[in-house]
């Protein structure tokens, strides 16, 4: 399918951040997932740090990140992330990871250590984590929450009917329960989730997903157009027009989401700081 005119990407302004991250031996999900907004975000400058390596134990149909057998977690990585946050002068940080089903706690302790180390070096920074589902482990979830992230993000990714096709090693109900458990364990923590459209879901299924996320007490929402990162990945079924994204946002706000960002190029971590502060109302 030909990409429509309303989806435009800019890959300029990347080199300084790319070189900086390589110097720190750090990985960004911006590059590994081939995000179409990386030129925009890198020019600000900002980036979403991807910890626990760049090899995922799962193989989702939409994702460009490599899958296979990961290396042992790097114990020095939390300190390097903290140094990067300090040197970049960031006030809001997003930390994510590949899925690490090979680790007993799914990498939760590494998340917690990274949060603590960043806070020690940059006490005033706000931190959002975007985690995998830790196989539904409440103990792993509690480990991350004990480190007190300001926003806890876990992406639902797609509607229930498409889960086996899009996320064959994950479960729709488990992700919803995961988000709801965050609120049960840490009511003050803002929760966030996001999903893609254009994979063959219906508008009614999108409405059902919105209702399910609100039932799980999700506070923030992001909705974006799926763009095929490589030929090995799932094909785009449909490119939704901007007006459809606006209607999804309006419906989400009526359902009670505190903030909703919905547009063709909206991505989970893009403008996360503005969303946290309430400045993403007109996306």
N, C-alpha and C positions, 0 to 999 in steps of 0.2 A: 504493500500500500504506500502511496505517495504521502509524505508528511505534509499536512496542510499549512497554509501560509500563516496561520495564527500561532504556530509553534516555531519560535525562533530561538536559537541558542547562540551564545557568544563564548568562545573559548580563549579570548585574549586575556591578558593580565594574569596568567597562571605561573609563569616561570619563577618569580621570586619566592612564592610560597612553596612551590614544588622543591626548589633547591634548598630552602630552609628546612623542610621536613626531611629531606634526604640527609642533610647534615646532622640532624638529630636522630636519625635512624627510626623515624616514626612513619606510620601509615595513615592515610586518610581514606575514609569511605568514599569521599568525593571522587577520587581517582579509581579506586578498586571497583566501585559500582558503576563507573562511567557516568556520573551524574551530569545532566545537560546544563546545570547551573554552575559548574565549578569555576568557570571563568569569572562569573559575577561575584561569587563568594570569595574566591581567592584575591580578587582585586580590592576587597574591603579593608584589610585582609581578615579572613576568618576561615575556619575549616573544622570539620568534624573528625576528631581523633578516633581511629579504629585500633583498639588494643587486642591483645591475644593473638597476634599474627595476622596473616592475610590468606590463610587457607581454612575453609569452612568444612565441618564434618557433614553438613547437609548439602543437598543439591536441588535447590528450588528452581522451578522452570523459568522464572523471570529474572534471576540474579546473575550478574556478571562476575561476582567474586569466585575465585578458584575454589574447588572442593577436593578433598583428599584427606591425607593424614597430616595434621598440623605438627609443628615443633613444640617443644616444651615452652611454657610461658616464660618470658624474659623478666626476671625479677627487678631489673633496672628500668624497665619501661615506665612505671609510674613516675619516677623521678624525672625522666626525660620529658614526659608530658607536662609535668609541673614547670619545668624550666622553659618549655616552649610557650606555655600560657603566660608566664611572666615576661618573657622577652617580646612576645607579640602584644603585650598590654591588653589582653582580653578581659572583659568584664563578665562575659557569659560564655560558657564552654559546653559543647556537646561531646559526650564520650559514648562510643558504640563498640561493638565487637562482632567478629564472626561467631557462629554457633560452635561451642566446644563440648559436644556430647561425650568426648573422650575423657573429660575431667570430671571428678566426682561431684564437684559443686557447679559444674558448667561454666566455671570462670568467675563465679560471684565474688570470691575473695579477692581476685585480681581487680575487679571493678571497685570494690570497697577500698582497697589499698590505693588505687589511683585517685579516687575522690579525696581521701584523707591527705594524700601527699600534695595534691593541687591546693587544697584548702590551707594546708600548713604554710605553703609558699605564697599563696595569694588569698588571704583570709576573706576578702570582700567579693570574690568571684561567685557568680551563680552557676550552678552545675545541673545540666540535664543529662540523664543517661538514657540510652536507647538500647535495651537489652534483648537477647533472645529469650525463649520461654523457660530456660533451665529445666526442661522436661517437667514443668509444673511443680518443682520443688519449693515448698513454702520456706524451708530452712535456707535455701540459697537466696530466695527473695528477701528474707529477713536480714541476711548478711549485707546485702546492698543497701537496704533501707536504714540499717543501723549507721551507715556512713552519711546519712541525711542529704541525699540529692534533693535539689529544689523541684525538679520535674522528673517524673518517671515515665518514660515512653516505651511502649511495646506495640509494634505495628501489627494490626490484624491482617493487613495486606489485600484481602479479597473477600468476596461473599462466600457463604457456607458451601453452596453447590459446587464451586470451582476449587475448593481446597485441595482435593486429591490431585488435581491437575497442576495447580500452581505451587502448592506447598505439600508435597507428598509425605514428608516426614514430620508434619505438624498437624494440629487439631484445632479446629475453629472454637469448639467449646472450651478447650484448655486455655487458649489465649484470652478469651473473655473472662474466664475464672481468674486467670493470672492478674488481669487489670483490676478486677473487683477485689481481689485479696490485698492488693496494694492499699486500697482505701480502708480495708478492715484493719490492716496492721499499722498504717500511718495516715490517718485521716487528713492531716495538714498538707501532705505531699500532693502536688498537682499531678494528675495523670493525663497522658496524651497517647493518641493512637492515630494511625493513618492507613489509607488503603489506595489502591490503584483502580482506575477504570479503563475500559477499552479491551478487556479480556473476554468479553462475551456475557457479562452480567446484564440483567435487566434493570430498569429504573425501579421497579417494585422491590427487587432484591437489594438495591442500594438503600432504599427506605428501611427495609428490614434490618440491614446492617447498622444503620444509624440508630435505630431503636434499641438494638442489642447492646451497642456501645454505651448508650445513655443508661441502660439498665445496669451496666457494669460500673456506673458512676464515673465515666470518662469525662474529663474537663475540657481538653483541647483536642482539636481534630484537624488533620490535613488530608486533602484529597487531590490526587494528581493523575494526569494521563500516563498510562503505561507506554513506554517507548522501548522497543526491542534493542537491547544492548549489543547482541551478536546473533549470528545466524543459528547458533545452537540453542538459543532461547526461544520461548514461546512467541508466536507471531501476534501482531496487533490485530484484533478483530474489528475494532472501530475507533475512530478518532472523534471524541465528543466535542461539540461546539462550545465556545465559552459560555453561552447562555445556560447550558445544562449545568455547568459547574456552579454558576451563580444560583441556580435553583436548589442545588444540593446544599450550598452554604446557607441559604435562607431556611431550608427545612431543618438543618442542623441547629441553627440558632433558636428556632421555634421549639425544638425538642429540649433545649436547655443547656447545650454546650456553651461554655463561657466564651470561647473563641473558636472560630472555624476559618481555615484557609483552604480555598477550593479554586483551582485553576489548572490549566493544562501543564504548566511547568512547576507547580507547587510540589515540593518534596519535603519529607519529614523534618529534616534539620535546617532547611532554608529559613533564614530570618527568625530563628528560634528565640533570639533575645527580644525582638520586637513583639513576637507573639506572647511571650511571657509577660511583657510589660503592657500588653493590651493594645499595641499599635498595629495589629494585623487585621483590623476589622474590615478593611475595604479591599482585601485581596480577591 
